[in-house]
Amino acid sequence: MANPFKSLRRSVLSKPLMGWYKSVLPGLSDTEAQALEAGDTWWEADLFSGKPDWNRFAGFRSQGFTEDEQAFIDGPVVQFCNMLDDFEIEHERMDLPEEAWAFLKEHKFFGMIIPKEHDGLGFSASAHSEVVKRIATRNVSAAVTVMVPNSLGPGELLMLYGTDEQKKYYLPRLARGEEIPCFALTGVEAGSDASAMTATGVVCEGDWKGEKTLGIRLNWEKRYTTLGPVATLIGLAFKLQDPEGLLGNEEDLGITVALVPTDLPGVDTGDRHIPSGLAFQNGPSWGRDVFIPVSQILGGQEQTGQGWKMLMGALAAGRGISLPSLATAASQVSAQSTGAYARIREQFGINIGQFEGVQEKLAPIGAAAYQLEAARRFITIGLDDGHHPGVASGIMKYHATERMRETINHAMDVHGGKAICVGPKNYLETPYRAIPIGITVEGANILTRSLIIFGQGSIRCHPYILEEMQAVALEDRKEALRKFDDLLWRHVGHDVANIWRSWFHGLTGGKFAHVPKDTALKPYYRELARYSANLAVASEISLGILGGKLKFKESLSARLGDVLAELFLLSGALKRFEADGQPEADKPLLDWIFADGIARMHAKLAEVGDNFPSRFWGWTIKTLTQTGGKRRRGPTDRMNKAVSELLMQPGDTRRRLSEGVFSGKGADPLAALERALAMTVECEPLKKRMKEKDVENIDAAKDAGIITPEEADKLRDLHRAVREVIEVDSFDPSRLEKTGINAGTDKPEKLSA
C-alpha cells in the first residue's frame, strides 16, 4: 500500500525540486561523461562523505612483496642500477647503454604488470611502484623507460580490454621486450582537449597481407610520445568515422584506440624531443594513409568509440604509480643527501644544519620524503585490492609532483653552489631538470588541480549526487521521481548531520568525533574527522548554490580539491606510522606533517568562503568550517628543528626516510656522502675537544696531546672525505665543444588539422 506521506512529499516538494535540480546540473561533454564512468572510488569517497569509516581504514593493509617480487627487487633491480651512470646517460650518451636495454628485455622489466600466463612477471602494484622508485633514485631516464610500458600503454590496455587473440599474440611479445610499446595520444593542437583531436581513421576496404580486408585508413600527427622513437608498436588514439556505414548506421564512431605496428607503410617515427634535456626516448610520430584491419582495434570492433573511457580507466591506475614513484624517489634522495650535506658542511665554525634558516628548508624536505613514501604505499593498497581510483590517482599525480618541485628546490637552496654545477658529483641536477616533466605529463597539473580532482571527485565521491543525476535522466518520469525522492531526502539527512558535525567539531576541536577507541593516535584521527565534515559542508553549499556554474569557478573547485587531497595524504601518513609500529623516533615527522596539512586545509576553506560569489553563503561556509575563527598556524620552529635533526642523524629514522634509495658504492656521489656523514659523526667529539682547547690545527692538537696520532689520522681522512663531497666538477673546455642535434630533413609534410 502506498505511503500517503511519501506521495504528498513527492508531488509537493520532490517534483518541483527535481525540475530545479535538472536545470542546475552541469553540462557534461562525452569525454567528461566517459571519464566519470571510468574507474571507481576508494578511501577518497569516505573522506568526502564527512564521516570516514575508520573500521574500513583499519582494514587497509599492504600484503608485502612475494618471494619472486622481493628477489627481483634485491637482484635484477640492483644489478640494473649498477649498470647506470647518471652523468654519462644524461649528458654524453643521451640514451641508456645498449647492455642496459638488453638487460631490461632479458629480465622482463617491460612485463612487470603482464600476468605470468602471458609470460610476464605478474607483479603487484606495490612491487611495480617499488621497482620504479628504486630505479628513479639512480637515474630518471631509466625509470621512465621502465615505467611507460607498465603504465599507460598497449600492455595495460590489452589486459583490460584486448580480445583473446590480441592478448595471446601481443602480451608475451611485450613481456619479453620483443615489442617496444608506446602510446600516441597528444596531438599538436589537441593537448588536454580530447574533443580537439585531429588524428582520424576512416573505415574502408584495403589491402592487408595480400588480401582485400575491411579496415581503417589512418592519418595522424602526434607528439610527446615516450618510447616513440624506438617503439615497434603504437597504441594510437584517433577519431573514427564510418561514412559508408560499413560497421553500422553511425558515421561518427568516436575516439577509438588501435594497435599500429611501426613498420607499416606510411608510419614515420624516430625523431626525438629532448624533454628538459633528459635522455629518455621521447618524440613525435606521423602517419599518412596507414591502413590497418579492424581486427587491430583494441578490443575488437565492439570497442569502437570507447577509446577515451579506456584511457581514463588506465590512467586511474597508472597515475597512482608512475609519477608518484618518481616524485617519491626525488624527495627521498633530497632528504638523504641534504640531511647529510647539512651535517658535514660547515660555515662560521658550525654545521649549516644548525642555522634556523636552513632548518626551515630541511624540515619540509624530510616531511615530504616521509609523506610521499607513505602516500605511495597507501594508494598501492587500493590498487592491489582491485580498485582503479581516478580521483585518488589525480590527487597523487598532482600533489606528489608539486611537492617534489618544492622539495628539490629546498634541497638546491641548502646545497648552494654545489647543486648548480653540472657533473658526475651533482646528484640533484637530473631530478631538478626533470621537475617540469612530472608537472606536465599525464594531465598537466593546472588542469588536474582546477578541473579534475574536485570536478570529478564532487560527483564520483559524493554518496548521492551521481545516482541523483542518473535518476533525473530516466525517461520513465514516474520512476525518475520515485528514485529522486528517495535519494533526495536521504541526501538532506546526510547534509543536516554534516552541518552539525562540522560546526560542533570545530567548536570542540574534534574532541567528541567518532574515531577508533584503542589507539594513542586519537588527536590525529579527530583532525581528519573534523576536516572531513568541514569539506562535506563546504562542498555541499558550493554544489547546491552554484550548481553547474561551479564547473567554471575553477579556483573554488581547486581549493576544495586541495582539502580532499590533504585529507588523503594525511591518511596515508597516519597509515604508514601505524604500519611501521608507531616508532616514537618518527613522531616529529607525523607532528610536522599534520600541523602543515591542517594549516593548509584551514587556509583553503577560508579562501573558499572569502571568494564565494555570494557574500552570505561565503560567510556561512566560514561560520560552519572555521568555528571560533582560530587560525591554524602550521609547523613551529621547534618542529622544524626536531625534523631537521632526524635528517642529519644516522639512525633508524634516517634509514626509513631513505629506504630504497640506491646510493651505489665507491666513488658514487651518494655513497661518498654517506661515508663523509659517518666520519663526521665519529669525529665530532674530537673536533669539540680541539675547540674547547682553542686549537684548530690537527698537527698542533696532536703535538699538544689533545688528540692521539690515530685520532689525527681520522681527522685528516674526514677532511679528505668532506672535500670530496663538497667539491664540484670542472671540465677541460675541449670536452664541452657543441656538436649540435642532427634533425632529419626528409620527414613527411605535417598533416593539417
Buried (B, 14 or more C-beta within 10 A) or exposed (E): EEEEEBEEBBEEEBBEBBEEBBEBBBEBEBBBEBBBBBBBBBBBBBBBBBBBEBEEBEEBEBEEBBEEBEEBBEEBBEEBBEBBBBBBBBBEBBBBBEEBBEBBBEBBBBBBBBBEEBBBBBBBBBBBBBBBBBBBBBBBBBBBBBBBBBBBBBBBBBBBBBBEEBBEBBBBBBBBBEBBBBBBBBBBEBBEEBEEBBBBBBBBBBEBEEEEBBBBBBBBBBBBBBBBBBBBBBBBBBBBBBEEEBBEEEEEBBBBBBBBBBEBEBBBBBBBBEBBEBBBBBBBBBBBEBBBBBBBBBBBBEBBBBBBBBBBBBBBBBBBBBBBBBBBBBBBBBBBBBBBBBBBBBEEEEBBBBBEEBBBBBBBBBBBBBBBBBBBBBBBBBBBEEBBBBBBBBBBBBBBBBBBBBBBBBBBBBBEEBBEBBBBBBBBBBBBBBBBBBBBBBBBBBBBBBBBBBBBBBBBBBBBBBBBBEBBEBEEEEEBBBBBBBBBBEBEEBBEBBBEBBBBBBEBBBEEBBBEEEBEBBBBBBBBBBBBBBBBBBBBBBBBBBBEEBBEBBEBBBBBBBBBBBBBBBBBBBBBBBBEEEEEEBBBBBBBBBBBBBBBBBBBBBBBBEEBEEEEBBEBBBBBBBBEEEEBEBBEEEBBBBBBBBBBBBEEBBEBBBBBBBBBEEEBBBBBBBBBBBBBBEBEEBBEBBEEBEBEEBEEBBEEEBBEEEBBEBBEBBEEBBEBBBEEEEEEEEEEEEEEEEEEEEEEEEBEE
